[in-house]
Every structure is written in structure tokens, then in C-alpha cells.
């Protein structure tokens, strides 16, 4: 905001209208009496030269990072230069200049030289900074300076009677689209005030999502309804598919009554440690800031302490106490540091040399993923089996309580934390469904359906094979698969040979290589018994090489080196 003229006794009318948006007040030849006291009470800091009387001044918010870089005063010109720094934004050099009416051409030339030299000096020192120069120039011609530094003049209206004496010069391109507001003069002042809206104010990004809002009261109500729920309609149905459909229908009906799905607007740029407490404190702080209340400083300190507390707990939960592998650890670290960002979804995709819209691309991608598993087996009438052990309620309840709620599930699936929290009630129909699956040898069709999320294998994919499918499954189906796999292992693993190392828990490729080395060493010891001791040493060296923290390429090289040494050196 620029205020020109000699006599200003109050600025409350301006700050009342633009209090929240006003960050900086630039005034030329402002009266020092009373103004400093008012600005100080309104959380403003005055930056000006230490001289008695009137002169150029810049008043800024007390919470901004402002540094004084240059000041000058003479009979032909008075100027004050400040630099404003803000994280993640380009620094801005703000200047206030007052040039009295020139008596001779030398006065105008000396004023131009000072402005030109100062801009050149500061632009060399602060290479990335932008300039915002305002003041009362009294018809000083700055066309040579605007051409040299690519400045634009923003004021297009008269500022004093029929003359345009107050001007604003800047090299910030975003200000070319901003409309300046012409305000009435203050008190006995004959210069109008100019309000320049801020273009550097960060706009929050919002998005709309469909979600259920679960509260402690709603969770208690869900548990009460599930406890009184009769599962006879599920238990009496003969078909497994009908049981699963009725099971999901009952739970979704309870959730829709207690916590229905609503369209909510949320901030997409909120930090991950943001919670309801910090949001309430921030709203109270902004309200106090807008009214100029004395509680603003106290609320700011309270908000900083709460944010620091949330950050500590968030970092402790995500990094120090993380109970997963290295991949999840680095993923959490990427979210914390902000290095991992989501890309915007394109409108068109270039696949196999042709452009496709989102719908066509999704349809063709589903067809491609459907062929990855080969041809589907035809359904055949398999007689029921009585040899499979039935699942008890305690086993199902134990699996329900161990559900990982951080894993994504099918979009039409109910929240997994419901099964984990209310496992005492959910385990009854789940046990009946799993036992019916074993008896009828049928897997529910609903749980077979998965949502496919394509992930890029390359930065710029051009084929369908450049995408990796990630399936989002039903969490109840995962529990049923666990018991299916347990029965398969009990039948298949005893029939496997001893040299089977793939898909075996506790066995790896290294075990297979060592097993092959043992066989070869045994053969060599039978053929060449005098070199048995040498081969045993090579075998131990080979085994030690796998324990070193080397890459797979080094392991492969070590294997062939030792293996070739045994066969070609000994034979």
C-alpha cells in the first residue's frame, strides 16, 4: 500500500478495510508524530533513516523477515530500500522514493543516476530478487531505467488532482494482471492512497472427497448395533456367493445409518502432522490477527508449540517405530521431506503410436492385464469334500484382529478397521462363510473382483507392458485366502522334493547354489580324493562370499569363479 503526501494523522480507515491483506505500507514524507505509535500498536514495524523530521518510511508487519539494504537522503532525493525474504518464494526488494519538484535538469539527472546505480548494485548482489519501487516522483522521467531493467509502471490513474505524481515500478510479471485500487486521501492530504493486492499470498489447494466421518460416538454406536445384530440371514443361506452379498449388505447398512458417505472439502496441501487442534488454533490466531487483538502473540506461540509437538510424534511414529522393510521406510521419509509428489493425471495417453483418452486407455489396459494370467480354467462340478479341517471362530478372530488397516482395499469394501475393532462380532459370519467355501469348494465371485492400479515402469510409457498392475482386494477375501493357502501347503509341501527351493519359506537361490556346490564337491572328492582338502577350503571361501554385503552381480561372479576353479583347475 502506498500513501503519498505530507500530513497524515491517522490510517485506521485504510487498515480497517484492508487489515488482513496489508503486509507493507510505503509512505513518502510521512509525519512521524503519532504514526509510529499507532503502527507499533497495530503490529507494524517502521523502517526509516534516523533523522529528525519527516522523510520516506516503510512500515511492515512485525512477523515478516525484512532487512534494510540501502538508504539515501539529499536535497534532490530521499530513498529507502528493504529486502523481503520468505521461504519457497522469490525475494522482493521494496523501495520508497521521494523526489521533490526539480529546479534544474541537474537535479533530475542526479536523482536518475542514484536510482539507476542502486538498482544495478542490488540486482548484482541479489541475483534472484525482484523489485517493487514506489514513491512520489513529481514527473521524474524514468523511461531509460524502465527500458534498462524491464520495469513496468502500474499506476494508470491520477493521484493528485489531474496529475499522476505517485507511481509504482516493478519487474514482477504477475502484477501486470492485478488491478490497483484507488483510495481517497487521508485527512488534509491531497495525494490519494493506492492499494496494491498481493500476488505472493499462497492460495490453499482444496479437493473434494467422498468419505465417512468416524467419531468416537459413531464407533461406539456401530459396535452396539453389530453386537445386537442377528446373523441368521447369513447363516441360513445355502450358497457362498449369497452369504457374502448378504454379509456386506448388513455391514454397509449399519455404516450408512451411523456414518453416511458425505462429500467433504479438504486441503490437499495440509502437512501430515496437521490435526483438529492445530486447525482450531490457526483459526483463532487469524481471527485475532484480523481484529488486532492482543491475544494474537499468545496464540501464535501456542500454535508453534502444538505444531512442534505434532511433528515430534509424527516423526517418531513414521520413522523410529516403523515395523516394516526398507521400502516402506524410504517411502515414509519421502513423504516427510516432501520429495515424493503426486503427478497430475494426463487427459490423453500415447500408447502403441496412437493417442487414447482416459476411458479408452483404461478399457484396453484391463484387457491387457486380463491376459497376463493365461486362460482361465473352466468351472467343473467338484463334489464336496469332508477331509478338509473346519476353521474355528478363534482362528478367524485372531486373523481379524491382526488386519493391517494401513493397506488399501477395494473402493466398494467397508473400512478394514471395522473388522479389526469389532472382531468379536464379525468373526461369526466370517467363520461360516469360510467353512462353506471349503465344503462347497467355491470362492466367492465378489471377492475375486479386484481394482487394478497401473504403476509406471518407465518415466514415459509407450506400451501396455510399461505398466505394472497393483491389485486392490477385499480385506475379508485376504483372510479367506490365508486359510485356503494353509490347506494347500499342508497337502502340497509334503509331496515336494528336497531340491525344491523356489516358493519355499526359509529357502532361497543361495541355498540352491550351495546345494549344487555340495553335489559337485562330493563328485570331485570321489574322483580326486587327494584334492578333497583343497575343495573343502574353496567351498568355505565360496560360502563366506555370500555373507558379504555385495550386489547380486558380485555374487554371480563369485559363484562362477569358484565353480570354474573347482572344475577346470582340478580336472
Buried (B, 14 or more C-beta within 10 A) or exposed (E): BBBBBBBBEEBEEBBEEBBEEBBBBBBBBBBBEEBBEBBEEBBBBBBBBEEEEBBBBBBBBEEEEBEEBBBBBEEBBBBBBBBBBEEEEEBBBBBBBBBBEBEEEEBBEBBBEBBBEBBEEBBEEBEEBBBBBBBBBBEBEBEEBBEEBEBEBBBEEEBBEEEBBBBBBBBBEEBEEBEBEEBEBBEEBEBBBBBBEEEBEEEEEEEEEEEBEBEEEBBEBBBEBBEEBEBEBBBEBEEBBBBBBBBBEBBBEBBEEBBEEEEEEEEEEBEEBBBEBBEEBBEBBEEBBEEBBEBBBEBBEBBEEBBEEBBEEBBEEBEEEBEEEEEEEEBBBEEBEEEEEEEEEEEEBEBEEEEBEEEBBBEBBEEBBEEEEEEEEEEEEEEEEEEBEEBEEEBBBEBBEEBEEEEEBBEEBBBBBBBBBBBBBBBBBBBBBBBBBBBBBBBBEBBEEBBBEBEEEEEEBEEBEBBEBEEBBBBBBBBBBBBBEEBEEEEEEEEEEEEEBEEEEEEEEBEBBBBEBEEBBEEBBEEEEEBEEBBEEBBEEBBEBBEEEEEEEEBEEBBEBBBEBBEEEEE
